[in-house]
C-alpha cells in the first residue's frame, strides 16, 4: 500500500504544473494566496507558472479551454509583444524586466505570458520577472481580483505602475546629474550614463509596445465586452509615460552634448597652452642651436661668462616673443 500510495503521489506531482504561486477566490469573496493548485470549482483562479518547468508545458497542453493560438502564445520563446483572442480566451505577451539576485536591479527584458478565460487567469514566465513579486504583493495587500475584469486590471495596473516608477527614477537620476554638472561642475560617471541610456531605450520599447498591444486588443472583434474598458483605461497613462521617457532620452542627449562641449573646451585650452609654450620656446631653441654649431668666431666663445650671456639672449628672445604675441592679441586669460 505504501508503494502504491507513493506511486500515486508521484504521478499526481508529475501531472501538476510548476507553480510559482496561486490565487483563488470563492463565491463569497474570500481569497487565498498560496502555492497549491486551486480546485476548479472556485469562482476565480489566478495561476502563475514557471514555464521552464516541463510540467507546466504539459499542463498547458492539457487545457481544453485553450486553443492552438493561445497554446502557441503561452509556450513561445519569442519576445514580441502581441495579443490573441481565440473564442472567449484572451492571450497577451507583455514585456517586463527580469529579476536577478538583487530584486531592486533591472537588467534584461523578459516576457510575461498571459491567458485569460472567464474565471481562470494563467500567467507564466521562463525567467523570474519583477512583476510577479508585485502581483503577489498587491494580492496579499487585499487588492480585489474576483473576476477576469478586475484581475486583468490588477495585472495591467501593476505593470504600468512599475514602468512609471522606473521612468521617474531615470528622470530623477538625469536631473541630479545635470544639476551636479552645471552647478557644482561634477561630471557624471560615463558608465552610469551608458546604463541610463540603455534603460531609457528599454523602457521606451516596453511602454510603446505595451500601448500598441492594448490598442490592437481593443480593436479585436472577439474581445469580451467587459474587457474593452480595461484595455482602454491604461492607454492614456502609457502614452504619458512614453512621452516622459522620450523627454528623458532628450535630456540625456543634452547632458551628453554638454559633457562633449566641456571636453572639447578642455582639449582646446590644453592645445592653446601648448601652442603658447611652443611659441615661447622657439626663439630660445634657435639661440641654443646657433651657439651649438661649434664653428669659429662664435659670440661669447672666447670671453668670460659666455654661457650666462647666451642664456640672457635666449630669455630675452622668449620675452620678446611673448610681448609680440600679446601685442597681436594671441595671448588671453583662460
Backbone bond lengths (Angstrom), bond angles and torsions (degrees), N, CA, C in turn:
res aa  C-N    CA-C-N  psi(-1)  N-CA   C-N-CA  omega(-1)  CA-C   N-CA-C  phi
1 X - - - 1.459 - - 1.517 111.48 -
2 X 1.357 113.46 -41.38 1.463 115.65 -179.73 1.510 110.81 -62.63
3 X 1.350 117.00 -40.39 1.454 119.91 178.97 1.506 111.72 -65.66
4 X 1.365 116.98 -39.68 1.462 119.46 177.81 1.519 111.14 -65.05
5 X 1.338 117.53 -42.79 1.459 120.35 178.81 1.520 111.31 -62.35
6 X 1.342 114.83 -40.36 1.454 118.59 180.00 1.525 110.49 -65.68
7 X 1.323 117.27 -41.60 1.458 120.21 178.40 1.512 112.05 -65.25
8 X 1.346 116.41 -39.91 1.467 119.66 177.30 1.520 110.59 -63.06
9 X 1.344 116.19 -41.57 1.463 119.96 179.08 1.509 112.51 -64.14
10 X 1.338 116.13 -38.14 1.458 118.88 178.53 1.525 111.35 -67.63
11 X 1.342 116.74 -40.05 1.458 119.33 177.25 1.521 111.51 -63.36
12 X 1.347 115.39 -40.16 1.462 119.01 178.83 1.518 111.27 -64.84
13 X 1.344 115.98 -41.18 1.468 120.05 178.30 1.524 111.15 -64.06
14 X 1.340 116.28 -38.18 1.465 119.40 -179.93 1.519 111.91 -67.48
15 X 1.339 116.68 -29.71 1.461 120.06 -179.79 1.522 112.37 -80.79
16 X 1.331 117.91 -22.99 1.460 120.27 -179.55 1.524 110.56 -75.32
17 X 1.332 117.14 148.29 1.471 119.57 -179.89 1.531 111.46 -75.18
18 X 1.346 114.26 166.77 1.459 119.24 174.64 1.517 109.65 -79.11
19 X 1.323 116.32 92.50 1.458 121.54 -173.48 1.522 111.19 -81.54
20 X 1.311 115.29 141.80 1.471 121.86 166.99 1.523 108.68 -97.37
21 X 1.327 116.74 -51.41 1.458 122.62 170.82 1.529 109.11 -161.53
22 X 1.313 115.34 161.78 1.475 121.75 -179.74 1.520 109.05 -135.08
23 X 1.311 114.15 146.91 1.464 121.61 177.29 1.528 107.07 -128.73
24 X 1.309 115.31 135.36 1.460 119.21 178.42 1.523 109.55 -138.36
25 X 1.309 113.98 148.61 1.462 121.04 -179.06 1.526 107.66 -137.42
26 X 1.359 117.46 130.07 1.456 120.65 -179.31 1.526 110.20 -92.81
27 X 1.321 115.09 -176.83 1.458 120.27 -176.69 1.521 112.83 -67.55
28 X 1.341 117.86 -21.84 1.452 121.74 178.80 1.532 112.83 -82.77
29 X 1.316 117.09 -3.45 1.460 120.42 -178.94 1.512 114.09 88.22
30 X 1.335 118.30 4.55 1.461 121.46 178.45 1.524 109.30 -83.27
31 X 1.310 115.74 131.75 1.462 121.14 -174.90 1.520 110.57 -120.14
32 X 1.330 114.88 151.96 1.460 122.51 179.09 1.520 107.41 -137.57
33 X 1.321 116.20 136.66 1.459 122.18 177.21 1.521 107.94 -121.97
34 X 1.336 116.58 116.41 1.461 120.56 -179.16 1.524 108.52 -153.66
35 X 1.338 115.82 -164.01 1.464 121.17 -178.42 1.521 111.79 -113.59
36 X 1.335 117.67 24.37 1.462 122.45 179.30 1.516 109.70 -108.74
37 X 1.331 115.39 143.37 1.456 119.81 180.00 1.526 109.48 -65.93
38 X 1.339 118.94 121.30 1.464 120.48 -175.99 1.527 111.37 -71.54
39 X 1.330 117.44 149.79 1.471 120.14 177.92 1.522 110.32 -67.93
40 X 1.345 116.51 153.63 1.477 119.72 -175.17 1.517 114.17 -72.36
41 X 1.368 118.32 -11.71 1.460 119.05 -177.59 1.526 113.16 -84.78
42 X 1.325 118.23 4.10 1.454 121.62 177.05 1.528 110.01 -71.11
43 X 1.330 115.65 148.59 1.469 118.81 -179.91 1.524 112.11 -68.41
44 X 1.331 116.47 -31.46 1.472 119.67 176.73 1.523 109.09 -149.94
45 X 1.345 114.63 139.69 1.469 121.55 178.93 1.530 109.34 -134.14
46 X 1.332 114.25 137.35 1.470 120.94 174.01 1.520 106.38 -122.92
47 X 1.325 116.26 117.14 1.461 122.52 -176.92 1.519 108.38 -117.27
48 X 1.323 115.50 122.18 1.471 120.63 177.93 1.522 108.34 -107.41
49 X 1.338 115.87 122.50 1.459 122.62 -170.49 1.523 112.28 -111.87
50 X 1.315 113.95 151.30 1.457 122.22 167.86 1.522 107.03 -93.74
51 X 1.322 117.63 104.52 1.460 121.51 -174.70 1.523 112.63 -74.26
52 X 1.325 117.37 -10.44 1.464 119.71 173.98 1.514 111.86 -74.47
53 X 1.322 117.45 -14.73 1.457 123.27 178.39 1.531 108.80 -85.07
54 X 1.308 117.28 124.94 1.459 121.05 -178.22 1.525 112.05 -61.74
55 X 1.321 117.52 -26.87 1.467 119.58 178.26 1.529 110.93 -64.77
56 X 1.331 116.71 -34.59 1.460 119.79 177.29 1.521 111.08 -64.98
57 X 1.322 116.69 -41.16 1.463 119.81 179.75 1.520 111.11 -64.56
58 X 1.344 117.10 -41.87 1.463 119.88 177.96 1.528 110.68 -65.46
59 X 1.328 116.52 -40.24 1.460 119.98 -178.86 1.532 110.44 -64.16
60 X 1.329 117.65 -40.25 1.462 120.67 178.65 1.527 110.95 -66.60
61 X 1.312 117.44 -39.23 1.455 120.33 179.85 1.528 111.55 -65.12
62 X 1.327 117.30 -24.77 1.462 120.99 -179.68 1.523 112.74 -85.11
63 X 1.328 118.58 -9.84 1.462 120.13 -179.02 1.526 109.78 -73.57
64 X 1.316 116.33 111.98 1.448 120.88 -178.04 1.524 112.36 -71.77
65 X 1.362 116.45 -24.94 1.466 118.80 -178.45 1.522 112.86 -74.14
66 X 1.339 117.49 -12.87 1.453 121.52 179.74 1.525 109.44 -97.78
67 X 1.323 115.49 125.34 1.455 120.28 178.59 1.522 112.14 -82.30
68 X 1.325 117.62 -178.30 1.477 120.81 -177.13 1.530 113.17 -61.33
69 X 1.332 117.15 -39.10 1.469 119.17 -178.84 1.528 111.22 -66.34
70 X 1.345 116.75 -40.59 1.461 120.43 178.93 1.529 110.14 -67.77
71 X 1.345 116.63 -40.67 1.463 119.82 176.49 1.531 110.52 -58.69
72 X 1.338 116.10 -46.41 1.468 120.24 -178.80 1.522 110.89 -62.36
73 X 1.328 117.31 -40.16 1.462 120.42 -179.27 1.529 111.34 -67.72
74 X 1.347 116.94 -38.48 1.462 119.77 -178.55 1.519 112.34 -72.60
75 X 1.323 117.36 -29.07 1.461 120.15 -174.46 1.522 113.83 -99.12
76 X 1.339 117.36 -10.64 1.455 119.26 -175.54 1.529 111.37 -69.91
77 X 1.314 114.13 152.62 1.470 120.83 172.53 1.522 111.13 -104.16
78 X 1.314 116.66 3.33 1.463 121.36 174.19 1.528 108.55 -70.23
79 X 1.318 116.78 133.96 1.466 120.85 -173.66 1.526 113.33 -99.23
80 X 1.322 118.39 11.07 1.471 120.35 -179.05 1.528 109.51 -71.80
81 X 1.345 117.25 127.40 1.458 121.10 -179.39 1.535 109.95 -70.45
82 X 1.325 114.79 132.31 1.461 119.10 -178.04 1.519 109.53 -163.12
83 X 1.336 114.98 172.42 1.455 122.11 179.07 1.521 109.18 -133.37
84 X 1.347 115.37 152.16 1.460 122.65 178.88 1.517 107.45 -140.20
85 X 1.322 116.97 133.66 1.459 122.48 172.91 1.522 106.95 -121.51
86 X 1.320 115.99 115.55 1.465 122.32 -177.81 1.519 108.07 -129.57
87 X 1.312 116.35 107.85 1.459 119.90 -174.32 1.515 109.89 67.20
88 X 1.331 116.04 -127.01 1.468 120.52 176.95 1.522 111.66 -101.81
89 X 1.330 117.26 16.58 1.462 122.59 -179.07 1.528 108.95 -107.19
90 X 1.324 115.99 132.42 1.460 122.88 178.68 1.531 108.62 -110.05
91 X 1.318 116.51 128.55 1.458 121.57 177.81 1.520 111.02 -117.92
92 X 1.326 115.70 138.66 1.466 121.87 179.08 1.523 108.99 -134.06
93 X 1.303 115.16 145.47 1.456 121.28 169.02 1.521 106.91 -126.32
94 X 1.328 116.69 112.15 1.464 123.25 -174.01 1.518 110.01 -121.11
95 X 1.321 115.60 157.44 1.457 121.86 -179.39 1.528 111.41 -91.83
96 X 1.316 114.25 148.16 1.459 121.73 173.23 1.516 107.47 -156.05
97 X 1.331 116.98 158.63 1.452 120.52 178.46 1.527 110.47 -77.00
98 X 1.316 114.89 138.63 1.449 119.38 174.56 1.523 110.08 -72.98
99 X 1.318 115.17 150.00 1.465 121.66 -178.74 1.519 109.11 -107.72
100 X 1.343 115.62 128.92 1.459 120.84 176.94 1.509 111.19 -98.75
101 X 1.332 114.90 -152.30 1.464 119.20 179.70 1.524 111.43 -69.46
102 X 1.336 116.38 -29.62 1.460 120.39 175.34 1.518 108.53 -93.87
103 X 1.331 119.51 109.21 1.467 120.76 -175.84 1.516 113.93 -61.99
104 X 1.335 118.02 -23.67 1.467 120.83 -177.07 1.521 113.18 -85.38
105 X 1.335 117.44 -10.36 1.455 120.33 -177.12 1.523 110.41 -88.81
106 X 1.321 115.68 153.19 1.462 121.92 176.37 1.516 107.56 -123.04
107 X 1.316 115.15 143.85 1.452 119.17 -178.17 1.507 111.57 -142.27
108 X 1.320 116.16 -110.38 1.453 121.09 -177.54 1.530 111.07 -73.46
109 X 1.328 114.33 158.51 1.465 120.87 177.37 1.524 108.77 -89.76
110 X 1.322 115.81 129.15 1.450 121.84 176.12 1.518 110.91 -112.44
111 X 1.325 115.71 -179.23 1.461 121.88 -176.15 1.522 110.16 -120.70
112 X 1.331 114.67 135.73 1.451 122.31 173.77 1.527 107.78 -107.13
113 X 1.324 116.64 118.84 1.455 122.92 -179.00 1.527 108.44 -96.25
114 X 1.330 116.78 131.27 1.463 121.93 -173.96 1.524 109.04 -131.15
115 X 1.342 115.77 132.89 1.466 122.41 172.23 1.517 107.49 -133.26
116 X 1.331 116.97 123.78 1.464 122.87 -175.09 1.520 109.06 -123.69
117 X 1.327 115.07 121.68 1.464 120.31 -178.21 1.525 108.74 -141.07
118 X 1.325 116.39 99.39 1.461 120.19 175.66 1.514 112.40 56.84
119 X 1.324 116.06 -109.53 1.455 120.74 -178.06 1.509 114.10 -93.74
120 X 1.322 118.54 16.91 1.462 121.80 -177.93 1.520 109.85 -132.37
121 X 1.331 115.61 126.41 1.466 122.42 173.07 1.514 107.58 -121.23
122 X 1.319 116.24 120.78 1.469 122.41 178.69 1.513 107.91 -114.92
123 X 1.322 116.41 123.64 1.461 121.84 173.69 1.523 108.12 -120.86
124 X 1.308 116.24 151.10 1.456 119.97 -178.96 1.507 111.72 -153.66
125 X 1.315 115.34 159.65 1.472 121.79 176.80 1.519 108.64 -149.62
126 X 1.332 115.14 152.08 1.455 120.67 176.23 1.518 111.73 -87.27
127 X 1.312 116.93 -28.94 1.458 122.46 176.67 1.525 108.35 -130.42
128 X 1.338 118.34 151.97 1.476 120.19 -177.89 1.528 111.66 -56.98
129 X 1.347 115.01 137.56 1.460 122.21 -178.29 1.519 109.97 -119.88
130 X 1.336 115.13 155.36 1.465 120.41 176.65 1.525 111.36 -64.02
131 X 1.325 116.27 -37.99 1.460 119.69 -172.24 1.522 112.65 -64.37
132 X 1.332 118.17 -32.17 1.464 120.07 -176.83 1.526 110.92 -60.46
133 X 1.319 117.16 -43.23 1.467 120.30 177.66 1.524 110.98 -66.00
134 X 1.337 116.75 -35.73 1.461 119.66 -179.99 1.530 111.04 -70.72
135 X 1.344 117.21 -39.58 1.463 119.89 175.11 1.522 110.14 -56.78
136 X 1.314 114.80 -50.32 1.465 119.78 -176.64 1.520 110.76 -62.83
137 X 1.327 117.60 -41.39 1.464 120.35 -179.61 1.530 110.78 -62.37
138 X 1.321 117.46 -40.93 1.470 119.64 179.78 1.520 111.22 -67.44
139 X 1.317 116.46 -39.42 1.465 119.01 178.67 1.522 110.86 -67.41
140 X 1.324 116.86 -37.84 1.459 119.69 177.58 1.518 112.21 -66.79
141 X 1.337 116.01 -29.83 1.466 119.79 177.96 1.521 112.75 -77.33
142 X 1.338 117.19 -3.31 1.449 120.84 174.85 1.508 115.29 99.08
143 X 1.320 118.44 13.10 1.461 119.54 178.00 1.523 109.39 -67.56
144 X 1.315 115.62 135.90 1.466 120.91 -172.97 1.516 110.92 -73.86
145 X 1.337 115.99 134.89 1.462 123.82 171.70 1.518 106.75 -143.90
146 X 1.337 115.26 68.70 1.466 120.66 -171.42 1.515 113.13 -92.42
147 X 1.328 117.56 -13.52 1.456 120.58 -179.84 1.525 108.46 -153.56
148 X 1.338 114.71 -178.24 1.463 119.19 -176.42 1.522 111.94 -62.53
149 X 1.313 117.51 -39.15 1.456 120.98 -177.33 1.525 111.72 -64.08
150 X 1.327 116.95 -51.09 1.471 119.53 -178.71 1.523 111.60 -68.72
151 X 1.338 117.67 -35.94 1.462 119.78 179.59 1.523 111.37 -65.66
152 X 1.329 116.95 -42.85 1.467 119.42 177.10 1.522 110.55 -64.83
153 X 1.341 116.76 -34.98 1.459 119.61 175.88 1.521 112.29 -64.12
154 X 1.347 115.99 -41.17 1.469 119.44 176.72 1.525 110.48 -62.59
155 X 1.320 116.61 -44.21 1.468 120.78 -178.05 1.528 111.45 -63.05
156 X 1.332 116.57 -52.17 1.465 119.66 -178.67 1.525 111.70 -68.05
157 X 1.338 116.49 -37.25 1.459 119.47 178.35 1.515 112.54 -64.49
158 X 1.323 116.61 -39.48 1.465 120.29 178.79 1.521 111.06 -65.64
159 X 1.333 117.15 -45.28 1.463 120.04 177.92 1.525 111.52 -61.49
160 X 1.337 116.21 -42.62 1.466 119.90 -179.05 1.526 110.89 -66.14
161 X 1.328 117.51 -43.61 1.463 120.27 178.93 1.526 111.36 -64.02
162 X 1.333 116.33 -38.58 1.462 119.78 178.78 1.523 111.19 -63.40
163 X 1.319 116.82 -44.77 1.464 119.91 177.95 1.524 110.96 -66.22
164 X 1.343 117.31 -38.06 1.457 119.74 177.30 1.517 112.21 -62.10
165 X 1.329 116.99 -38.60 1.462 120.41 177.26 1.525 111.46 -65.15
166 X 1.333 116.53 -39.89 1.465 119.81 178.83 1.530 111.32 -68.01
167 X 1.321 117.08 -38.34 1.472 120.32 177.04 1.527 110.27 -63.92
168 X 1.336 116.84 -42.22 1.464 120.40 178.62 1.524 111.21 -63.53
169 X 1.333 117.00 -42.39 1.469 120.29 178.06 1.520 111.25 -61.84
170 X 1.331 116.45 -42.36 1.461 119.90 -179.99 1.524 111.21 -65.53
171 X 1.334 116.99 -43.45 1.466 120.63 179.20 1.525 110.89 -62.96
172 X 1.321 117.29 -43.33 1.467 121.24 179.12 1.518 111.08 -63.02
173 X 1.321 116.89 -41.60 1.465 121.02 179.18 1.526 111.26 -61.78
174 X 1.327 116.62 -41.92 1.466 119.82 -179.85 1.522 111.64 -70.02
175 X 1.334 117.30 -37.65 1.461 120.34 177.64 1.527 110.91 -63.99
176 X 1.316 117.22 -42.57 1.470 120.73 178.19 1.527 110.93 -63.73
177 X 1.327 116.14 -42.12 1.468 119.26 179.59 1.526 111.01 -64.23
178 X 1.324 116.72 -40.83 1.463 120.38 178.82 1.532 111.22 -66.48
179 X 1.327 117.36 -40.41 1.461 121.17 178.34 1.525 110.81 -63.32
180 X 1.329 117.06 -44.10 1.469 120.41 179.49 1.526 111.58 -64.30
181 X 1.315 116.28 -34.40 1.466 119.67 -178.84 1.523 111.55 -73.28
182 X 1.333 117.09 -45.39 1.455 120.32 -173.40 1.528 112.65 -81.25
183 X 1.338 117.61 -30.76 1.462 120.55 -176.44 1.524 111.49 -96.32
184 X 1.328 116.89 -50.66 1.465 121.22 -175.39 1.514 113.66 -98.92
185 X 1.347 117.50 -2.07 1.470 122.04 179.80 1.527 111.18 58.16
186 X 1.344 115.90 39.05 1.462 121.48 177.11 1.522 107.73 -106.46
187 X 1.313 116.08 110.93 1.461 120.11 -178.41 1.521 109.78 -75.22
188 X 1.335 118.42 135.63 1.470 120.52 178.40 1.518 111.25 -71.50
189 X 1.322 114.65 160.05 1.458 120.81 177.75 1.529 109.27 -67.68
190 X 1.325 115.70 130.69 1.460 119.90 -178.45 1.517 111.44 -61.42
191 X 1.337 117.41 -36.83 1.464 119.81 -179.76 1.524 111.19 -64.87
192 X 1.327 117.05 -35.31 1.463 119.54 177.28 1.527 111.15 -67.68
193 X 1.318 116.86 -36.54 1.463 119.45 177.30 1.524 111.40 -67.29
194 X 1.333 116.13 -38.19 1.467 119.21 177.37 1.527 110.04 -64.48
195 X 1.350 116.39 -42.56 1.468 119.68 177.66 1.526 111.34 -63.74
196 X 1.334 117.15 -39.38 1.467 120.55 178.07 1.528 110.84 -65.56
197 X 1.314 117.16 -39.24 1.470 120.26 177.95 1.526 110.50 -63.61
198 X 1.329 116.54 -42.66 1.475 120.51 178.98 1.527 110.45 -64.38
199 X 1.331 116.36 -43.79 1.465 119.76 -179.13 1.525 110.74 -65.41
200 X 1.334 117.65 -38.52 1.461 120.53 177.53 1.522 111.94 -63.41
201 X 1.339 116.58 -41.86 1.468 119.49 178.44 1.526 110.84 -65.47
202 X 1.328 116.77 -39.41 1.463 119.77 178.26 1.528 111.30 -63.37
203 X 1.332 116.59 -46.43 1.467 119.92 -179.16 1.523 111.23 -64.29
204 X 1.315 116.95 -39.18 1.464 119.89 178.73 1.525 110.65 -61.93
205 X 1.320 115.82 -42.46 1.468 119.72 179.26 1.530 111.31 -67.74
206 X 1.327 117.26 -40.94 1.464 120.80 -179.05 1.525 111.84 -67.93
207 X 1.328 116.35 -47.20 1.470 120.31 -176.48 1.521 110.74 -68.00
208 X 1.337 116.62 -45.91 1.454 119.25 178.97 1.516 112.55 -62.58
209 X 1.335 116.39 -40.08 1.459 119.73 178.57 1.512 112.94 -67.08
210 X 1.330 117.17 -38.96 1.463 120.26 179.17 1.528 110.82 -67.48
211 X 1.321 117.40 -40.59 1.470 120.13 178.52 1.527 110.62 -64.00
212 X 1.337 116.96 -43.58 1.467 119.78 178.75 1.532 111.07 -64.69
213 X 1.342 117.13 -35.92 1.464 120.40 178.83 1.522 111.05 -65.48
214 X 1.333 117.09 -42.97 1.467 119.73 178.67 1.526 111.48 -67.08
215 X 1.321 117.26 -33.70 1.466 119.58 176.53 1.523 110.69 -65.88
216 X 1.325 116.51 -41.47 1.466 119.25 177.09 1.532 110.83 -67.13
217 X 1.340 116.54 -37.98 1.461 119.86 178.85 1.521 110.77 -62.89
218 X 1.318 117.00 -40.71 1.463 120.58 -179.78 1.526 111.43 -61.90
219 X 1.327 116.91 -32.55 1.467 120.80 -177.35 1.527 113.28 -87.14
220 X 1.340 116.72 -2.59 1.466 119.29 178.95 1.523 109.97 -66.81
221 X 1.329 118.86 126.61 1.472 119.59 -177.17 1.522 113.66 -67.37
222 X 1.343 118.26 -27.42 1.456 120.29 -177.59 1.516 114.53 -91.23
223 X 1.342 117.93 5.92 1.461 120.10 -178.58 1.525 110.35 -67.02
224 X 1.346 118.54 129.67 1.468 120.14 177.47 1.524 111.02 -55.24
225 X 1.332 118.20 138.00 1.477 120.65 -174.58 1.522 113.65 -58.80
226 X 1.352 118.51 -32.56 1.462 119.71 -177.61 1.524 112.35 -71.48
227 X 1.354 117.81 -15.03 1.467 120.63 179.70 1.524 112.65 -94.09
228 X 1.325 117.35 -11.74 1.468 119.99 179.92 1.529 111.69 -61.56
229 X 1.366 119.91 -47.23 1.478 118.36 178.06 1.526 113.27 -61.86
230 X 1.338 116.74 -31.28 1.469 119.20 178.86 1.525 109.99 -66.45
231 X 1.328 116.73 -42.96 1.462 120.18 178.65 1.521 111.56 -65.27
232 X 1.335 116.86 -31.53 1.463 120.58 -179.94 1.521 112.66 -79.18
233 X 1.338 117.12 -29.77 1.455 121.05 -169.20 1.521 112.92 -63.86
234 X 1.322 117.36 -35.81 1.461 119.91 -171.90 1.524 113.42 -95.53
235 X 1.309 117.97 -5.53 1.467 119.70 -178.86 1.525 113.01 -65.34
236 X 1.356 120.74 -44.28 1.469 119.09 177.36 1.532 113.03 -60.90
237 X 1.335 116.06 -40.25 1.469 118.65 179.42 1.528 110.99 -64.97
238 X 1.321 117.40 -41.85 1.459 120.53 178.35 1.524 111.07 -65.88
239 X 1.330 116.87 -36.94 1.460 120.09 177.06 1.527 110.58 -63.56
240 X 1.341 116.74 -41.51 1.472 120.17 178.06 1.520 111.03 -65.44
241 X 1.335 116.90 -40.84 1.465 119.98 178.24 1.524 111.10 -64.67
242 X 1.326 116.33 -37.49 1.465 119.71 178.12 1.523 110.20 -64.13
243 X 1.336 116.71 -39.55 1.458 120.35 176.57 1.526 111.00 -64.12
244 X 1.331 116.60 -40.76 1.463 120.61 178.91 1.526 111.79 -63.98
245 X 1.328 116.72 -40.86 1.466 118.55 -177.50 1.521 110.77 -71.78
246 X 1.345 117.45 -32.85 1.462 119.81 175.06 1.526 109.90 -65.97
247 X 1.355 116.51 -39.78 1.464 119.79 176.82 1.526 110.73 -63.84
248 X 1.335 117.17 -39.26 1.463 120.48 177.78 1.523 110.85 -64.73
249 X 1.323 117.40 -39.66 1.467 120.34 177.48 1.527 111.02 -64.33
250 X 1.339 117.15 -39.95 1.469 119.91 176.51 1.522 111.22 -65.85
251 X 1.326 116.62 -37.99 1.461 120.16 177.36 1.523 110.93 -64.91
252 X 1.325 116.19 -39.16 1.463 120.16 176.97 1.524 110.39 -63.96
253 X 1.332 116.92 -39.27 1.464 119.91 178.15 1.533 110.88 -63.83
254 X 1.340 117.44 -42.32 1.464 120.28 177.19 1.523 111.46 -63.91
255 X 1.333 116.53 -37.93 1.456 120.18 178.57 1.528 110.87 -64.56
256 X 1.323 116.26 -42.99 1.459 119.30 177.77 1.532 110.89 -66.87
257 X 1.331 117.55 -36.21 1.467 119.81 176.21 1.532 110.91 -63.14
258 X 1.337 116.90 -39.82 1.460 120.52 177.78 1.526 111.03 -64.78
259 X 1.329 116.35 -41.30 1.464 119.97 177.21 1.526 111.00 -63.93
260 X 1.340 116.84 -42.17 1.469 119.70 178.21 1.527 110.73 -64.74
261 X 1.343 117.42 -37.67 1.458 120.79 178.66 1.520 111.11 -64.94
262 X 1.324 117.07 -44.35 1.457 120.04 178.65 1.527 111.34 -64.88
263 X 1.335 116.92 -39.07 1.465 119.97 177.90 1.523 110.55 -64.48
264 X 1.336 116.78 -40.81 1.463 119.77 177.91 1.525 111.19 -65.00
265 X 1.343 117.15 -37.80 1.461 119.78 177.83 1.525 111.44 -65.23
266 X 1.336 116.62 -39.58 1.470 119.19 177.73 1.522 110.97 -65.32
267 X 1.328 116.75 -40.04 1.466 119.84 179.06 1.530 110.31 -65.18
268 X 1.322 116.31 -43.83 1.472 119.39 178.39 1.519 111.60 -62.75
269 X 1.334 117.13 -38.75 1.460 120.50 178.58 1.524 111.01 -63.91
270 X 1.329 115.99 -41.68 1.469 119.48 179.35 1.531 111.16 -66.82
271 X 1.334 115.45 -41.42 1.464 118.40 178.49 1.527 111.01 -64.63
272 X 1.336 116.87 -38.82 1.464 120.56 177.86 1.530 110.69 -62.34
273 X 1.334 116.27 -44.71 1.471 119.73 179.74 1.519 111.14 -62.20
274 X 1.335 116.23 -43.73 1.461 118.97 178.67 1.530 111.38 -64.52
275 X 1.326 115.88 -35.35 1.470 119.03 178.69 1.527 111.35 -65.58
276 X 1.333 117.37 -41.94 1.476 121.04 178.24 1.519 110.35 -64.15
277 X 1.328 116.51 -44.48 1.470 119.22 179.52 1.529 110.78 -62.44
278 X 1.329 116.29 -39.72 1.467 119.53 178.51 1.525 111.04 -63.76
279 X 1.338 116.34 -42.24 1.465 120.29 179.33 1.519 111.58 -64.58
280 X 1.352 117.29 -36.10 1.461 119.76 179.22 1.524 112.11 -72.38
281 X 1.328 116.41 -32.75 1.456 119.30 -176.33 1.522 113.34 -84.21
282 X 1.330 117.60 -17.74 1.467 118.54 -177.20 1.532 113.35 -62.04
283 X 1.356 120.04 -47.34 1.481 117.98 177.57 1.521 112.59 -62.30
284 X 1.341 116.37 -40.23 1.466 118.21 178.30 1.523 110.86 -63.49
285 X 1.333 116.31 -38.25 1.470 119.37 177.27 1.529 111.02 -64.13
286 X 1.344 115.51 -37.86 1.464 119.31 177.93 1.527 111.18 -64.24
287 X 1.337 116.85 -39.89 1.465 121.07 179.73 1.523 110.53 -65.02
288 X 1.336 116.11 -48.61 1.474 118.47 -179.73 1.518 111.31 -64.21
289 X 1.328 116.84 -34.60 1.469 118.92 176.47 1.517 112.18 -67.59
290 X 1.336 116.48 -35.83 1.464 119.99 179.39 1.520 110.72 -66.38
291 X 1.362 115.68 -44.73 1.469 118.01 -178.80 1.520 112.02 -77.20
292 X 1.309 117.53 -8.89 1.465 118.82 177.94 1.497 113.88 -96.99
293 X 1.329 118.31 14.15 1.476 119.99 -178.33 1.519 112.79 -75.83
294 X 1.363 117.55 -18.61 1.468 121.67 179.08 1.534 112.60 57.49
295 X 1.314 116.48 37.85 1.459 121.06 175.34 1.534 108.43 -103.18
296 X 1.304 115.19 170.99 1.470 118.93 -178.14 1.514 111.02 -76.32
297 X 1.332 114.57 159.88 1.457 123.15 175.38 1.533 113.25 62.93
298 X 1.336 117.01 30.77 1.469 119.23 175.04 1.516 109.91 -72.35
299 X 1.338 118.88 140.02 1.467 120.40 176.13 1.528 111.08 -59.43
300 X 1.314 116.28 145.11 1.464 124.60 176.32 1.524 113.02 64.51
301 X 1.367 117.03 10.75 1.465 118.15 -177.79 1.533 111.64 -77.05
302 X 1.364 118.91 -30.86 1.449 121.06 -174.13 1.526 112.78 -99.83
303 X 1.302 117.80 -27.98 1.451 119.52 -175.85 1.525 112.69 -84.37
304 X 1.331 115.49 -180.00 1.454 121.23 176.95 1.527 110.49 -82.45
305 X 1.311 114.36 157.92 1.482 122.85 177.28 1.531 112.43 59.87
306 X 1.309 116.38 31.98 1.469 119.66 178.95 1.527 112.40 -64.11
307 X 1.336 116.76 -41.16 1.476 119.86 -179.74 1.523 111.02 -63.83
308 X 1.365 115.88 -40.70 1.452 120.13 179.04 1.526 110.41 -63.65
309 X 1.317 117.21 -41.80 1.455 119.90 -179.68 1.530 111.42 -65.86
310 X 1.332 115.77 -40.46 1.473 118.62 177.93 1.526 110.95 -63.71
311 X 1.338 116.16 -37.59 1.467 120.09 178.38 1.523 110.51 -64.44
312 X 1.337 116.26 -40.94 1.459 120.14 178.83 1.524 110.26 -63.39
313 X 1.327 116.86 -41.28 1.465 120.37 178.38 1.534 110.44 -61.28
314 X 1.342 116.22 -41.96 1.467 119.96 179.36 1.516 111.11 -63.73
315 X 1.343 116.97 -44.08 1.461 120.26 179.65 1.521 111.70 -65.81
316 X 1.330 115.93 -39.55 1.465 118.79 179.48 1.524 110.28 -65.63
317 X 1.322 117.19 -40.36 1.470 119.91 178.46 1.528 111.04 -64.39
318 X 1.357 117.54 -39.08 1.466 120.38 177.33 1.523 110.60 -65.88
319 X 1.349 116.56 -41.71 1.460 119.99 177.46 1.515 111.60 -63.87
320 X 1.342 116.47 -39.85 1.446 119.22 177.35 1.528 111.95 -63.73
321 X 1.334 115.82 -37.33 1.467 118.71 177.76 1.525 110.83 -65.21
322 X 1.346 116.58 -40.88 1.461 119.89 178.77 1.531 110.67 -63.56
323 X 1.326 116.39 -42.01 1.468 119.70 -179.93 1.521 110.69 -64.31
324 X 1.332 116.41 -40.34 1.461 120.24 179.26 1.536 111.50 -65.27
325 X 1.344 116.49 -42.12 1.470 120.05 178.35 1.527 110.98 -63.82
326 X 1.322 116.39 -39.97 1.459 119.71 179.10 1.523 110.94 -68.73
327 X 1.333 116.38 -37.16 1.451 119.72 178.49 1.537 110.60 -64.68
328 X 1.322 116.23 -33.04 1.458 121.24 179.20 1.531 112.41 -82.73
329 X 1.322 116.62 -3.88 1.475 120.16 178.01 1.513 114.04 79.60
330 X 1.350 116.55 19.73 1.461 119.48 -178.48 1.529 112.62 -92.14
331 X 1.321 117.58 -8.23 1.471 121.98 177.68 1.513 107.76 -104.84
332 X 1.317 117.08 122.38 1.458 121.20 -179.74 1.524 108.95 -137.50
333 X 1.307 115.34 161.33 1.456 119.62 177.54 1.522 110.32 -79.37
334 X 1.337 115.56 142.20 1.468 121.07 179.49 1.507 110.45 -87.30
